[in-house]
Amino acid sequence: MWKELIEELYDDAGFSAPASGTEIDEIERRLGQPVPDALRELLRETGGVLDEYGCGVVWPVREIIERNAEFRASEDFAGLYMSFDQLMFIGDNGGGDQFAYVRVPAGRPDDVWVWDHETDERKRVALSLEDYLRRRAAGEGDDWYK
């Protein structure tokens, strides 16, 4: 389902090798946050998605873990930005802004947000992973969400 949708939306999408359940469980173990069901399904089917320019529409498992760990551990970022602990970054626009789920108990678990690296603003850009993929594909340029 996910691969067909992405191939329909993106002319030159690139896919990583599908991730195993164990690999996806590693995201939860390392970040201490549940992986949304839709993201889990997408990673099991596609392993991650790159657009035609090589930007991470949805990062592979290793990149999700590494980028989130880097953002959370950076002392430089801690001095510049609000905490990243409640976010689970899943992709980027190639220019510094990152897309994420907000993983807090009172939040809407399927919403996708953008973090603006220049302003530290965090705003909702989609109501689900599918909505995010569709809006991103239909948008104009790297800053379609602004």
N, C-alpha and C positions, 0 to 999 in steps of 0.2 A: 504494500500500500504506500509506504513512505517513498520508496525509490521511484515508483511510477509517478507519484505526485511531483516530486522534485524534478524528474526528467521532463515533465509537462511544463513546469514553471521556469526552469533554467536551461537554456540551450546547451551550455557547455559545463554542466555540473560535473565535478570530480568526486569520487567516493573513496573512502578508506575501506580496508577489509572489515567485514562485520565483526562486532565485538561480542564476546561471550558474556553470559550472565555473571560469571565470576569477575571478569574485567569491569563490568558496570558496577557490581557490588563494591569494587575497590574505590570508586568515587564516593560512595556512601561512607565507607570505612575511613578514608583519608580526610574527607571534608566534614564528616559528622552530620550530614544532611541527607534526607531521602531524595533519590532521583525521581523526578516526575515520570509517571507511566508513559507518557507520549515520548519523552526523551529516551527512556529505556528502549522502547520499541524501535525508534528511529536508529539508535546506535546498534541494536541487534541486527537490523536490516541493512544499514548503509555504512556503519562504522564512523561516520562523520561526512560532512559535505563542504566542498570548496566551490566558490563561484568561478566564473571564467577568468577572473584576475588573480585567483589563488587566495582570496580572502576566506576566512573560516566562517561560513554560514552557520555551521554547527561543527565544533571541534571534535576530533577523535577523543577517546577516553583519556589517553595519556596527557593530551594538551589541556583538557578540562581540569585534570588533577594538578598539573604543573602550574598553569596560569593562576588558578585560584590560590594555590599554596604560596606562590610568589607574591601576589597582591596582599595576602593576609600577613605575610612575614616581613614585608619591606618596612624598614624603619623610616625611610624617606617618605613613603606613601602615608605612613601613620601620622607624620607631621603635616601633611598637605591635605588629606582627605578624611571624610567620615569613615568609620569602620566598614570593611568589606565582608565581615563575618556572616552577615545575613544574606549575602548574595551568592549565587552559584553561576559564575560566568560560563557561557556556553558557546560564544562566538564573538566576532568583531567585524568592524567595517573596513579595516585596513588602514584607518587614519588615527587610531587611538581609542575610539569609543568602543565599548564592550556591551554585549547583550547578555542578559542574565535572568534567572528566576530569582524571586525574593523568597527566601526560605524561612519564614517566621510563622508561628502558629496561627496568628490572626489574619495572615495574608491570604490572598487568592492564589492557590498553588499553581495554577496553570498560566497565569499572566507572564508575559515576557516584557522585561524592562530594558532600557538603555541607560548606561552610565556614561556621562559626558566627561571626558578626561580633562577638559579645560575648565569646566565650571563645577565639577563634582555633582552636577544635577543628576537625579535618578527619576526617570519618568516611564510610565507604562506606555508601550508601543503596540502591544498585541494582547488579545484575550486568550491565546493558546499558541502552541508550537505551530500548528497548521496556519493559524492566522498570521503569525510572524513570517513564516515562509512565503505566504501569498503576498503580504504587504511588501516585504523586502524585494520580491521578484517584480512587483508592479511599480515600485518606486523609481524615482529618477535619481541616479547617482548614488554616491556613498553616504549622503546625508538624507536619505528618503524619510527618515523618522522625525526630522525637525519641522 
